[in-house]
């Protein structure tokens, strides 16, 4: 493993294991998950979200194919977190990931993400300098193997729509990353979710670990909000909660 790859790992650990951030994440997930519930962390990276979900008492399945992070998680995660060293996509296959050694959080399986992101604000310093072949599974397969999750967190750098393409039923609560510089990708994800079920939405800006809105809003409201964001604005997570048919 080259020096740039080691530096990328060290950089991610320094960012995501900030003690203040970890404490905020634990508090946030305790408001979303109850003990014994099931959570999927798709794109687990260094495992900070998976650990926070576990701290809420959830049973956690963490998916991460990218090295050296998959190896780091295998060695460091608590044994009761199930680690799946695969990506998640539309079908079970083998795919090629574009990897940024120094900025591994933006490594992606999306064939167009690197090209699109290179033109978006905030990505000018990023270089995708190597490739990695990874195994891919689907959300439907994970559900068949582990059960229906109460929460699915998806952070896969432009591959979110492909992840949801491998899902055939609505989920109670889903979070996906949104990028103001690439709003079309988030809008497509909203369209996919609304085809699966009747969802309401609420964003989290950056790493704030708190909802931006006091209420959950429909797809039209969140689409308008996304279109209003400056393209150089802060990214974050968009949460989608299915409305019970009852």
Backbone as CSV, one residue per row, in Angstrom:
resi,resn,N_x,N_y,N_z,CA_x,CA_y,CA_z,C_x,C_y,C_z
1,UNK,0.851,-1.186,0.000,0.000,0.000,0.000,0.886,1.235,0.000
2,UNK,0.646,2.187,-0.912,1.496,3.340,-1.082,1.309,4.385,0.002
3,UNK,2.237,5.343,0.009,2.213,6.406,1.016,0.932,7.222,0.937
4,UNK,0.487,7.528,-0.284,-0.728,8.331,-0.433,-1.946,7.620,0.165
5,UNK,-1.997,6.308,0.009,-3.111,5.538,0.559,-3.084,5.569,2.082
6,UNK,-1.893,5.425,2.679,-1.771,5.511,4.131,-2.176,6.903,4.622
7,UNK,-1.747,7.930,3.906,-2.101,9.284,4.301,-3.614,9.507,4.230
8,UNK,-4.251,8.911,3.204,-5.696,9.026,3.091,-6.407,8.381,4.273
9,UNK,-5.947,7.214,4.697,-6.523,6.543,5.854,-6.349,7.382,7.107
10,UNK,-5.144,7.887,7.332,-4.878,8.697,8.523,-5.738,9.958,8.523
11,UNK,-5.891,10.564,7.355,-6.718,11.766,7.246,-8.170,11.470,7.615
12,UNK,-8.710,10.367,7.109,-10.089,10.007,7.419,-10.275,9.716,8.908
13,UNK,-9.330,9.026,9.512,-9.436,8.735,10.941,-9.442,10.015,11.755
14,UNK,-8.596,10.968,11.370,-8.532,12.237,12.096,-9.830,13.019,11.975
15,UNK,-10.449,12.960,10.785,-11.701,13.710,10.557,-12.864,13.065,11.282
16,UNK,-13.041,11.760,11.117,-14.283,11.118,11.537,-14.261,10.569,12.955
17,UNK,-13.088,10.515,13.582,-13.056,10.104,14.980,-12.761,11.270,15.913
18,UNK,-13.159,12.476,15.486,-13.154,13.631,16.370,-14.085,13.337,17.548
19,UNK,-13.626,13.445,18.791,-14.455,13.061,19.941,-15.771,13.825,20.033
20,UNK,-15.763,15.116,19.716,-16.986,15.909,19.773,-17.977,15.402,18.729
21,UNK,-17.489,15.158,17.520,-18.357,14.656,16.448,-18.927,13.299,16.803
22,UNK,-18.118,12.436,17.365,-18.608,11.110,17.737,-19.688,11.189,18.807
23,UNK,-19.518,12.062,19.760,-20.527,12.213,20.808,-21.839,12.727,20.228
24,UNK,-21.752,13.680,19.312,-22.965,14.208,18.671,-23.663,13.135,17.843
25,UNK,-22.886,12.326,17.124,-23.465,11.256,16.318,-24.184,10.229,17.188
26,UNK,-23.585,9.861,18.298,-24.208,8.885,19.183,-25.555,9.403,19.688
27,UNK,-25.571,10.667,20.084,-26.822,11.260,20.561,-27.872,11.278,19.452
28,UNK,-27.445,11.629,18.239,-28.365,11.722,17.108,-28.984,10.364,16.797
29,UNK,-28.165,9.325,16.710,-28.684,8.007,16.359,-29.538,7.408,17.473
30,UNK,-29.302,7.809,18.709,-30.171,7.340,19.790,-31.581,7.896,19.644
31,UNK,-31.703,9.006,18.924,-33.022,9.549,18.646,-33.710,8.888,17.464
32,UNK,-32.958,8.096,16.693,-33.508,7.450,15.504,-33.685,5.948,15.658
33,UNK,-32.901,5.340,16.535,-32.890,3.888,16.672,-33.184,3.483,18.106
34,UNK,-33.865,2.374,18.254,-34.127,1.794,19.564,-33.304,0.524,19.715
35,UNK,-32.993,0.133,20.951,-32.231,-1.099,21.165,-32.878,-2.299,20.473
36,UNK,-32.046,-3.071,19.787,-32.519,-4.261,19.092,-32.923,-4.035,17.656
37,UNK,-33.079,-2.780,17.240,-33.421,-2.517,15.846,-32.204,-2.774,14.956
38,UNK,-32.469,-2.876,13.644,-31.433,-3.222,12.674,-31.088,-2.012,11.810
39,UNK,-29.794,-1.766,11.649,-29.325,-0.649,10.822,-28.283,-1.142,9.831
40,UNK,-28.363,-0.636,8.595,-27.344,-0.890,7.578,-26.529,0.383,7.381
41,UNK,-25.217,0.264,7.397,-24.319,1.378,7.085,-23.669,1.067,5.742
42,UNK,-24.201,1.684,4.678,-23.712,1.423,3.319,-22.690,2.496,2.967
43,UNK,-21.445,2.078,2.820,-20.339,3.013,2.681,-19.815,3.370,4.057
44,UNK,-19.375,2.347,4.802,-19.042,2.532,6.220,-17.756,3.314,6.433
45,UNK,-16.869,3.301,5.445,-15.608,4.060,5.484,-14.787,3.659,6.715
46,UNK,-14.615,4.534,7.715,-13.823,4.169,8.895,-14.694,3.666,10.041
47,UNK,-16.006,3.551,9.827,-16.869,2.919,10.813,-17.429,3.824,11.885
48,UNK,-17.285,5.143,11.738,-17.765,6.045,12.786,-19.285,5.999,12.912
49,UNK,-19.996,5.916,11.794,-21.456,5.835,11.855,-21.900,4.473,12.396
50,UNK,-21.253,3.420,11.952,-21.612,2.085,12.445,-21.458,2.003,13.959
51,UNK,-20.402,2.577,14.492,-20.197,2.569,15.937,-21.267,3.394,16.648
52,UNK,-21.640,4.529,16.049,-22.679,5.362,16.660,-24.028,4.642,16.650
53,UNK,-24.329,3.936,15.552,-25.561,3.142,15.506,-25.537,2.061,16.590
54,UNK,-24.429,1.408,16.737,-24.288,0.364,17.756,-24.479,0.946,19.145
55,UNK,-24.003,2.167,19.371,-24.137,2.786,20.693,-25.601,3.030,21.056
56,UNK,-26.467,3.101,20.027,-27.909,3.246,20.271,-28.556,1.907,20.590
57,UNK,-27.770,0.839,20.569,-28.290,-0.489,20.851,-28.725,-1.249,19.623
58,UNK,-28.450,-0.688,18.431,-28.876,-1.333,17.190,-27.955,-2.485,16.820
59,UNK,-28.518,-3.431,16.094,-27.734,-4.446,15.406,-27.297,-3.831,14.076
60,UNK,-26.021,-3.915,13.759,-25.480,-3.149,12.639,-24.829,-4.074,11.612
61,UNK,-25.158,-3.819,10.350,-24.466,-4.429,9.214,-23.757,-3.303,8.480
62,UNK,-22.435,-3.389,8.386,-21.620,-2.344,7.764,-21.025,-2.867,6.466
63,UNK,-21.216,-2.126,5.376,-20.697,-2.518,4.064,-19.593,-1.555,3.641
64,UNK,-18.425,-2.095,3.354,-17.311,-1.262,2.899,-16.335,-2.129,2.092
65,UNK,-16.182,-1.854,0.782,-15.270,-2.644,-0.038,-13.879,-2.033,-0.207
66,UNK,-13.754,-0.744,0.033,-12.525,-0.029,-0.337,-11.383,-0.334,0.626
67,UNK,-10.244,-0.692,0.060,-9.043,-0.852,0.877,-8.283,0.475,0.923
68,UNK,-7.671,0.782,2.075,-7.430,-0.094,3.227,-8.537,-0.090,4.281
69,UNK,-9.671,0.569,3.981,-10.697,0.751,5.003,-11.379,-0.556,5.387
70,UNK,-11.643,-1.426,4.399,-12.260,-2.710,4.724,-11.368,-3.511,5.672
71,UNK,-10.079,-3.492,5.419,-9.151,-4.189,6.311,-9.100,-3.554,7.686
72,UNK,-9.110,-2.230,7.730,-9.123,-1.528,9.014,-10.373,-1.899,9.815
73,UNK,-11.538,-1.930,9.156,-12.772,-2.278,9.848,-12.753,-3.717,10.331
74,UNK,-12.216,-4.611,9.525,-12.147,-6.023,9.916,-11.346,-6.184,11.207
75,UNK,-10.306,-5.383,11.349,-9.462,-5.479,12.539,-10.019,-4.713,13.736
76,UNK,-10.794,-3.656,13.505,-11.099,-2.735,14.598,-12.553,-2.689,15.044
77,UNK,-13.497,-3.104,14.197,-14.895,-3.010,14.598,-15.215,-4.014,15.705
78,UNK,-16.136,-3.656,16.585,-16.613,-4.649,17.562,-17.155,-5.880,16.841
79,UNK,-16.976,-7.038,17.468,-17.324,-8.297,16.798,-18.816,-8.424,16.523
80,UNK,-19.648,-7.681,17.255,-21.085,-7.818,17.018,-21.587,-6.941,15.876
81,UNK,-20.722,-6.166,15.229,-21.065,-5.482,13.986,-20.700,-6.414,12.831
82,UNK,-21.669,-6.696,11.980,-21.427,-7.576,10.836,-20.795,-6.755,9.718
83,UNK,-19.591,-7.129,9.310,-18.895,-6.425,8.228,-19.055,-7.191,6.928
84,UNK,-19.553,-6.506,5.900,-19.664,-7.064,4.555,-18.683,-6.293,3.679
85,UNK,-17.641,-6.966,3.220,-16.606,-6.281,2.449,-16.998,-6.241,0.971
86,UNK,-18.142,-5.629,0.726,-18.673,-5.488,-0.623,-19.297,-4.110,-0.773
87,UNK,-19.365,-3.653,-2.025,-20.178,-2.492,-2.348,-21.627,-2.947,-2.486
88,UNK,-22.536,-1.980,-2.572,-23.955,-2.272,-2.760,-24.420,-1.536,-4.005
89,UNK,-25.125,-2.249,-4.886,-25.542,-1.647,-6.146,-26.800,-2.276,-6.689
90,UNK,-26.960,-2.179,-8.000,-28.180,-2.628,-8.670,-28.255,-4.139,-8.799
91,UNK,-27.090,-4.794,-8.900,-27.066,-6.239,-9.092,-25.812,-6.817,-8.462
92,UNK,-25.803,-8.128,-8.289,-24.638,-8.810,-7.750,-23.634,-9.016,-8.877
93,UNK,-22.491,-8.384,-8.729,-21.524,-8.378,-9.822,-20.148,-8.016,-9.266
94,UNK,-19.207,-7.773,-10.164,-17.904,-7.205,-9.825,-17.777,-5.900,-10.596
95,UNK,-17.338,-4.845,-9.919,-17.269,-3.525,-10.541,-15.938,-2.866,-10.208
96,UNK,-15.663,-1.773,-10.906,-14.413,-1.045,-10.729,-14.680,0.290,-10.047
97,UNK,-13.979,0.526,-8.962,-14.120,1.764,-8.200,-13.001,2.734,-8.560
98,UNK,-13.371,3.994,-8.814,-12.388,5.057,-8.995,-11.996,5.553,-7.609
99,UNK,-10.717,5.440,-7.275,-10.240,5.714,-5.922,-9.395,6.979,-5.911
100,UNK,-9.666,7.833,-4.921,-8.799,8.965,-4.632,-7.980,8.601,-3.395
101,UNK,-6.693,8.370,-3.570,-5.867,7.895,-2.460,-5.808,8.896,-1.320
102,UNK,-5.644,10.192,-1.645,-5.521,11.213,-0.613,-6.869,11.656,-0.064
103,UNK,-7.930,11.516,-0.852,-9.270,11.932,-0.423,-10.228,10.742,-0.624
104,UNK,-10.021,9.667,0.136,-10.756,8.421,-0.132,-12.257,8.512,0.128
105,UNK,-12.706,9.554,0.828,-14.150,9.682,1.042,-14.907,9.928,-0.252
106,UNK,-14.235,10.347,-1.325,-14.918,10.616,-2.590,-14.645,9.537,-3.632
107,UNK,-14.080,8.417,-3.221,-13.955,7.278,-4.125,-15.352,6.793,-4.487
108,UNK,-15.540,6.360,-5.738,-16.896,6.072,-6.201,-16.923,4.962,-7.236
109,UNK,-18.044,4.235,-7.235,-18.317,3.247,-8.274,-19.069,3.842,-9.448
110,UNK,-19.537,5.075,-9.312,-20.258,5.722,-10.395,-19.302,6.053,-11.533
111,UNK,-19.637,5.584,-12.727,-18.758,5.799,-13.875,-18.625,7.276,-14.220
112,UNK,-19.613,8.080,-13.883,-19.604,9.493,-14.268,-19.304,10.441,-13.120
113,UNK,-19.230,9.916,-11.887,-19.117,10.823,-10.746,-17.826,11.640,-10.779
114,UNK,-16.696,10.987,-11.030,-15.425,11.709,-11.006,-15.406,12.835,-12.036
115,UNK,-15.919,12.559,-13.227,-15.944,13.591,-14.268,-16.876,14.734,-13.885
116,UNK,-18.065,14.401,-13.349,-19.012,15.437,-12.949,-18.482,16.242,-11.769
117,UNK,-17.911,15.550,-10.781,-17.428,16.228,-9.583,-16.253,17.143,-9.889
118,UNK,-15.437,16.760,-10.856,-14.279,17.589,-11.205,-14.699,18.986,-11.634
119,UNK,-15.927,19.116,-12.146,-16.439,20.416,-12.587,-17.251,21.122,-11.504
120,UNK,-17.483,20.451,-10.380,-18.318,21.011,-9.318,-17.452,21.733,-8.291
121,UNK,-18.015,22.754,-7.616,-17.262,23.459,-6.572,-16.827,22.518,-5.459
122,UNK,-15.606,22.715,-4.965,-15.109,21.946,-3.839,-14.338,20.702,-4.186
123,UNK,-14.286,20.344,-5.466,-13.588,19.121,-5.866,-12.326,19.390,-6.690
124,UNK,-11.971,20.637,-6.854,-10.856,20.964,-7.733,-9.531,20.370,-7.303
125,UNK,-9.365,20.105,-6.007,-8.103,19.579,-5.485,-8.052,18.053,-5.493
126,UNK,-9.148,17.404,-5.862,-9.237,15.949,-5.763,-8.739,15.292,-7.049
127,UNK,-7.985,14.201,-6.894,-7.550,13.403,-8.028,-7.910,11.944,-7.779
128,UNK,-8.569,11.342,-8.764,-8.870,9.912,-8.694,-7.725,9.193,-9.403
129,UNK,-6.806,8.632,-8.625,-5.513,8.217,-9.151,-5.313,6.716,-9.279
130,UNK,-6.285,5.918,-8.887,-6.142,4.473,-9.048,-7.513,3.815,-9.124
131,UNK,-7.523,2.521,-9.420,-8.756,1.749,-9.555,-8.691,0.531,-8.643
132,UNK,-9.858,0.102,-8.193,-9.951,-1.111,-7.399,-11.187,-1.884,-7.821
133,UNK,-11.012,-3.158,-8.098,-12.142,-4.020,-8.437,-12.769,-4.512,-7.137
134,UNK,-14.094,-4.410,-7.048,-14.786,-4.774,-5.817,-15.992,-5.640,-6.146
135,UNK,-16.370,-6.474,-5.210,-17.601,-7.244,-5.325,-18.784,-6.359,-4.944
136,UNK,-19.911,-6.593,-5.600,-21.112,-5.798,-5.370,-22.263,-6.724,-5.001
137,UNK,-22.996,-6.360,-3.969,-24.226,-7.049,-3.605,-25.373,-6.052,-3.732
138,UNK,-26.569,-6.415,-3.296,-27.731,-5.531,-3.405,-28.409,-5.382,-2.043
139,UNK,-29.203,-4.331,-1.899,-29.992,-4.170,-0.681,-30.969,-5.329,-0.509
140,UNK,-31.576,-5.769,-1.599,-32.488,-6.911,-1.495,-31.775,-8.152,-0.955
141,UNK,-30.553,-8.382,-1.395,-29.798,-9.531,-0.901,-29.443,-9.362,0.573
142,UNK,-29.040,-8.164,0.966,-28.720,-7.915,2.368,-29.950,-8.115,3.250
143,UNK,-31.107,-7.671,2.762,-32.347,-7.850,3.521,-32.683,-9.331,3.644
144,UNK,-32.487,-10.083,2.568,-32.755,-11.522,2.614,-31.847,-12.223,3.628
145,UNK,-30.626,-11.732,3.766,-29.650,-12.382,4.644,-29.732,-11.904,6.092
146,UNK,-30.112,-10.641,6.306,-30.017,-10.062,7.652,-31.346,-9.549,8.200
147,UNK,-32.359,-9.383,7.348,-33.640,-8.862,7.796,-33.891,-7.451,7.289
148,UNK,-35.126,-6.995,7.465,-35.512,-5.655,7.014,-34.969,-4.618,7.985
149,UNK,-34.148,-3.682,7.515,-33.546,-2.708,8.432,-34.516,-1.589,8.800
150,UNK,-34.359,-1.088,10.009,-35.137,0.062,10.465,-34.524,1.369,9.977
151,UNK,-33.229,1.354,9.695,-32.515,2.525,9.185,-31.437,2.067,8.220
152,UNK,-31.357,2.727,7.075,-30.271,2.490,6.126,-29.595,3.821,5.839
153,UNK,-28.313,3.898,6.119,-27.520,5.079,5.785,-26.708,4.761,4.531
154,UNK,-26.830,5.625,3.510,-26.141,5.402,2.235,-25.261,6.621,1.946
155,UNK,-23.971,6.412,1.893,-23.028,7.484,1.562,-21.978,6.881,0.640
156,UNK,-22.232,6.970,-0.668,-21.418,6.236,-1.641,-21.004,7.115,-2.825
157,UNK,-20.947,8.412,-2.620,-20.377,9.349,-3.592,-20.944,9.171,-4.997
158,UNK,-22.194,9.553,-5.154,-22.799,9.567,-6.478,-23.370,8.242,-6.939
159,UNK,-23.238,7.202,-6.115,-23.735,5.868,-6.489,-25.042,5.537,-5.770
160,UNK,-25.624,6.523,-5.092,-26.823,6.277,-4.281,-27.982,5.724,-5.103
161,UNK,-28.187,6.270,-6.296,-29.301,5.803,-7.117,-29.122,4.344,-7.498
162,UNK,-27.899,3.932,-7.765,-27.622,2.532,-8.098,-27.903,1.629,-6.897
163,UNK,-27.558,2.100,-5.699,-27.856,1.325,-4.491,-29.362,1.103,-4.366
164,UNK,-30.129,2.169,-4.556,-31.586,2.065,-4.423,-32.208,1.277,-5.568
165,UNK,-31.511,1.171,-6.698,-32.022,0.358,-7.811,-32.029,-1.123,-7.463
166,UNK,-31.252,-1.515,-6.466,-31.224,-2.902,-6.011,-32.163,-3.165,-4.852
167,UNK,-33.153,-2.281,-4.687,-34.128,-2.391,-3.611,-35.522,-2.445,-4.214
168,UNK,-36.361,-3.381,-3.750,-37.680,-3.562,-4.349,-38.823,-3.243,-3.397
169,UNK,-38.530,-2.660,-2.241,-39.581,-2.337,-1.289,-39.194,-1.088,-0.502
170,UNK,-40.175,-0.361,0.040,-39.837,0.813,0.846,-39.207,0.403,2.168
171,UNK,-38.336,1.261,2.683,-37.710,1.051,3.984,-38.203,2.117,4.955
172,UNK,-38.249,1.816,6.239,-38.789,2.788,7.195,-38.053,4.125,7.210
173,UNK,-36.722,4.085,7.174,-35.937,5.315,7.270,-34.642,5.138,6.489
174,UNK,-34.377,6.081,5.601,-33.195,6.032,4.735,-32.499,7.386,4.798
175,UNK,-31.171,7.379,4.824,-30.431,8.632,4.645,-29.486,8.487,3.468
176,UNK,-29.409,9.542,2.672,-28.513,9.580,1.514,-27.751,10.900,1.539
177,UNK,-26.531,10.879,1.061,-25.768,12.121,0.979,-26.332,13.003,-0.128
178,UNK,-26.391,14.309,0.123,-26.713,15.256,-0.943,-25.519,16.179,-1.169
179,UNK,-25.300,16.547,-2.421,-24.208,17.431,-2.823,-24.800,18.622,-3.568
180,UNK,-24.782,19.823,-2.998,-25.349,20.987,-3.686,-24.733,21.237,-5.059
181,UNK,-23.481,20.840,-5.244,-22.835,21.036,-6.535,-23.309,20.076,-7.602
182,UNK,-23.988,18.997,-7.187,-24.508,17.988,-8.120,-25.959,17.676,-7.762
183,UNK,-26.832,18.675,-7.821,-28.208,18.484,-7.338,-29.003,17.460,-8.129
184,UNK,-28.679,17.257,-9.406,-29.451,16.334,-10.226,-29.403,14.917,-9.656
185,UNK,-28.288,14.556,-9.063,-28.166,13.215,-8.486,-29.106,13.042,-7.297
186,UNK,-29.180,14.057,-6.451,-30.083,13.986,-5.302,-31.538,13.997,-5.745
187,UNK,-31.865,14.775,-6.762,-33.238,14.819,-7.262,-33.653,13.459,-7.824
188,UNK,-32.724,12.780,-8.487,-33.026,11.442,-9.005,-33.254,10.451,-7.871
189,UNK,-32.516,10.589,-6.783,-32.702,9.721,-5.625,-34.077,9.946,-5.005
190,UNK,-34.497,11.196,-4.905,-35.827,11.502,-4.369,-36.900,10.860,-5.244
191,UNK,-36.739,10.963,-6.557,-37.701,10.343,-7.477,-37.775,8.839,-7.248
192,UNK,-36.631,8.202,-7.068,-36.600,6.754,-6.847,-37.305,6.387,-5.543
193,UNK,-37.032,7.125,-4.487,-37.661,6.831,-3.199,-39.179,6.988,-3.274
194,UNK,-39.645,8.021,-3.939,-41.094,8.238,-4.019,-41.779,7.191,-4.884
195,UNK,-41.030,6.525,-5.773,-41.609,5.408,-6.511,-41.728,4.166,-5.624
196,UNK,-40.866,4.073,-4.618,-40.899,2.931,-3.712,-41.972,3.079,-2.630
197,UNK,-42.226,4.324,-2.186,-43.178,4.528,-1.104,-43.490,5.999,-0.909
198,UNK,-44.345,6.275,0.044,-44.755,7.642,0.368,-43.818,8.168,1.453
199,UNK,-42.861,8.985,1.063,-41.817,9.439,1.972,-41.962,10.915,2.320
200,UNK,-41.487,11.259,3.533,-41.289,12.635,3.950,-39.805,12.814,4.255
201,UNK,-39.316,14.046,4.108,-37.877,14.284,4.094,-37.468,15.350,5.115
202,UNK,-36.200,15.229,5.555,-35.611,16.227,6.454,-34.093,16.171,6.300
203,UNK,-33.441,17.293,6.024,-31.993,17.278,5.813,-31.196,17.539,7.092
204,UNK,-29.957,17.083,7.047,-28.946,17.406,8.053,-27.799,18.065,7.304
205,UNK,-27.455,19.284,7.679,-26.391,20.014,6.990,-25.033,19.605,7.536
206,UNK,-24.121,19.273,6.628,-22.779,18.921,7.044,-22.761,17.774,8.034
207,UNK,-22.005,17.938,9.106,-21.913,16.934,10.165,-22.602,17.424,11.434
208,UNK,-23.648,18.239,11.291,-24.291,18.853,12.450,-24.979,17.856,13.366
209,UNK,-25.377,16.696,12.844,-26.076,15.684,13.639,-27.343,16.248,14.266
210,UNK,-28.081,17.032,13.484,-29.392,17.533,13.908,-30.163,17.901,12.653
211,UNK,-31.472,17.736,12.721,-32.295,18.021,11.558,-32.417,19.524,11.330
212,UNK,-32.427,19.882,10.058,-32.503,21.292,9.687,-33.909,21.848,9.880
213,UNK,-34.921,21.023,9.660,-36.311,21.468,9.728,-36.994,20.929,10.976
214,UNK,-37.971,21.667,11.519,-38.719,21.180,12.679,-39.756,20.123,12.313
215,UNK,-40.039,19.978,10.998,-41.036,19.014,10.537,-40.493,18.260,9.331
216,UNK,-41.175,17.173,8.973,-40.808,16.368,7.811,-41.673,16.804,6.636
217,UNK,-41.046,17.039,5.478,-41.739,17.665,4.356,-41.784,16.725,3.151
218,UNK,-42.726,17.021,2.254,-42.942,16.139,1.112,-41.869,16.335,0.042
219,UNK,-41.938,15.502,-0.991,-40.909,15.489,-2.029,-40.823,16.826,-2.753
220,UNK,-41.965,17.475,-2.999,-41.946,18.765,-3.671,-41.179,19.805,-2.892
221,UNK,-41.356,19.822,-1.584,-40.664,20.800,-0.741,-39.162,20.558,-0.730
222,UNK,-38.756,19.295,-0.656,-37.319,19.037,-0.592,-36.663,19.253,-1.952
223,UNK,-37.394,19.008,-3.034,-36.838,19.317,-4.357,-36.595,20.828,-4.497
224,UNK,-37.567,21.627,-4.076,-37.415,23.077,-4.158,-36.248,23.546,-3.299
225,UNK,-36.103,22.951,-2.127,-34.992,23.320,-1.237,-33.642,22.991,-1.872
226,UNK,-33.526,21.810,-2.451,-32.265,21.425,-3.089,-31.914,22.367,-4.238
227,UNK,-32.905,22.723,-5.042,-32.651,23.619,-6.171,-32.256,25.015,-5.718
228,UNK,-32.631,25.385,-4.498,-32.324,26.732,-3.995,-30.922,26.845,-3.408
229,UNK,-30.261,25.708,-3.167,-28.950,25.745,-2.525,-27.888,26.282,-3.482
230,UNK,-26.958,27.089,-2.992,-25.832,27.497,-3.833,-24.975,26.297,-4.194
231,UNK,-24.458,26.255,-5.393,-23.716,25.077,-5.842,-22.427,24.868,-5.056
232,UNK,-21.945,25.921,-4.393,-20.761,25.760,-3.551,-21.143,25.600,-2.084
233,UNK,-22.411,25.253,-1.829,-22.878,25.087,-0.458,-22.387,23.796,0.176
234,UNK,-22.673,23.658,1.458,-22.234,22.511,2.244,-23.060,21.273,1.912
235,UNK,-22.394,20.147,1.783,-23.101,18.889,1.594,-23.667,18.411,2.929
236,UNK,-24.438,17.341,2.874,-25.012,16.794,4.105,-25.756,15.515,3.818
237,UNK,-26.652,15.157,4.715,-27.436,13.943,4.581,-28.909,14.299,4.495
238,UNK,-29.604,13.655,3.570,-31.036,13.831,3.421,-31.721,12.572,3.952
239,UNK,-32.547,12.738,4.978,-33.271,11.618,5.577,-34.652,11.520,4.964
240,UNK,-35.082,10.302,4.708,-36.395,10.023,4.136,-37.110,9.015,5.017
241,UNK,-38.267,9.402,5.512,-39.051,8.538,6.424,-40.358,8.152,5.727
242,UNK,-40.608,6.862,5.640,-41.819,6.417,4.956,-43.036,6.695,5.821
243,UNK,-44.110,7.100,5.187,-45.365,7.358,5.889,-46.126,6.045,6.002
244,UNK,-46.498,5.701,7.200,-47.219,4.445,7.423,-48.560,4.491,6.707
245,UNK,-48.930,3.408,6.018,-50.240,3.362,5.361,-51.399,3.453,6.337
246,UNK,-51.095,3.223,7.629,-52.131,3.341,8.653,-52.401,4.801,8.993
